[in-house]
Amino acid sequence: MAPWTVYTMAVCVVLAAAACVAYGKTDCSCAQDKVAFTLTRSTDEGRITGYNDDIVVTFDDVISDVGGSFAGEARPSVFTCVIPGVYLFTFTALAQRQHTAYIKLLKNGKLQTALWAGRVQGNHGSASNTAVLHMRKGDRVWLAIGSPGYYGLHSNQNRFATFTGVLLYPD
C-alpha cells in the first residue's frame, strides 16, 4: 500500500473521531453507522482521441470496504449512500507521461471539485483533492476523467490512482 494511502486513511480516522466528539456523540462505534472505503486502480485510463464526454473512472482493487458499499462489484466506480450524513472524500491521480490528468469528483452528476496533474519535464505529475459533502440516502459520488480526448490517468502495480470515502458522522 502506498504511504500516502496509509496517511489518508489515518487522517480520515482522526477526522471521524473529532466529528464524533464535536457533535456530542458518545458512542460512535455502532456497526450500522460505519462506512469507509479505499479503491485503487492499476492501469492507465483515458486519452481517447476524439472522445470528449467524461469517462467514469473504474477501479480494480478494493483495499477496504467497511460497511460493504462495493460488495460483489468487480470494477467498482460509484459510491451510493445508504447512511445519510457527512462524508469525507479524497482522491489522487498521476498524469500519463505525455498527457495531463484532469479528474472530477461528481455528486449526482454535479461537479464538486477537481484535480489537475500536469506533466513534469516528461515525467508523471501527481495531484490530490478532498471534499466534505453532506449525503442523503441514494446520493451517488464518483470520479470522472474530464475531456478524455485531451487528458488521461496513469497508474500501474503501484496503484497511484485512489478514491477514498469515510462517513464522518451520520445524520
N, C-alpha and C positions, 0 to 999 in steps of 0.2 A: 504494500500500500504506500502511495506517495506521501512524503512528510506533510505536505500542505493539506492532504485529506484528513490526516490524523488531527492536525491543528484545527481545521474547520469543524470537525466533529466535537473536539474539546470545547471550542468557543460556543457551539450550539448548546451543549450540555450546560455550560455555565450560564448562558443567557436564559435558558429554560428555567433553571433553578432560581435565578434572580427575578424573573417574571412571576414565578410561583409565589415568592415571598412578597413582592411588591403588590400583588393583588390579593393578599391576605389568605391565600390557600394554605391550609395546614397539612393537607395530605395530597401531594402531587404524585403519588405512586400508583394511582388507580390504573389498572391494566387497560381499561377501555378508553382512557384518556392519553394513551401513548401513541405517538406517530413520529417516526424518524426514518429517513431513508438516505442512502447514497447509491447513485447509479454511476457506472463508468462505461466508457467506450474504448475499444482497442483498435479501431481502424479510421481512416480518413472518411470524410463525408462532405458533399458539396462540390463546388466548382464544376457545375454542369453548364457548358457553353450554350447560350441561347435560352436558358431557363431562368426566369426571374421571380417566380412565385416562391414564397417562403417554403422551406423544407423542414418538416418536423425532425428534430434530432432524436434518433433512437439509440438505445444503449444495449450493450451485450453482457453486462455483468451487474448483478445486484450485490453490493458489498454488505449492506444492511437494509433490513425492511421490517422495522419494529412496527407492529400493527397490521402487517400484511397488505399494504397498499398495492403491491405488484405481484402478489402470489400467483403463480402459474403463468405469468407473462414471459414469453420467450424473448421479445425485444421491447422491453418497457420504454415508454416515452412520455405518457401523460399521467400526471397525478390528479386523481379525482378525490375531492374532500368528502370524507364520511363524518368526521368530527369537526363541527364548526368551531372556529376560534382564530387566534392569531398565530401565524406560521412565519418562520424564517426560511427563506430560500437562498441558496448560494450556488454559483456555477462558475466553472473555469473552462478555459479553452486555449488552445495553441494554434497559431496560424500555420497554414501549409507553407512550405519553403518559398514558393513563388507567389502566394496569394494570401491576402489578409483574411482574418476571421471577423465576421460581424454576426453576433449571436444575440437573439432577443429572448427575454423572459416574457411570456404572454399569460394573461389570466383571462379565461373565457374569450380568447381571441383579441384582447386589447393589450397593447404594449405597456409593460410596467417599467422595465429598464432594459438596458442592453450593454454589451461589451464590444470593444473593437480591439483586436490584437493585430498589430502590424508586423511586417517583415523587419528583421533587424539585420542589415547587411547580409542578405541572402540566407539568414537563419530563421528559425521559428520564433516569433514574438508570442508572449503569453499575456493573458488578462483574466480578471475575475470580477464578479459583481455580486451584490447581496441586496435583498429586499425583504422587508417585513410587511406581510399582507394579511388583512382580515379575510377569512374564507368562510363561506356559507356552505352548507351541505350541498353537494353536486357541483360546486365550482371546480374548474379544471385549470391546471397550470402546466406549461410545457416550455421547452426551448425550441427555437427555430433558427435556421440559418437564413438571414435576410439577403435578398438578391443573390442567390447561389450561382448565378451566371458570372458573378464577379468575386464572390467570397467563398472560402472553404474552411473546413475544420480539420486539423491534423491530430491524430492520436495513433498509438501503437501499443505494444505489450506493456508499456509504462503507464497507460491509461491516463493521459493528460486531460481528457475531457471528462468532467464530472458534473453531477447535478445532485444537490443535497437539499432536503427539506426536513424541518423539525417543527412540531407543534409546540409553541412556547407556552400557551395557556388556552384551555378550552373556554367556550362561552358559558 
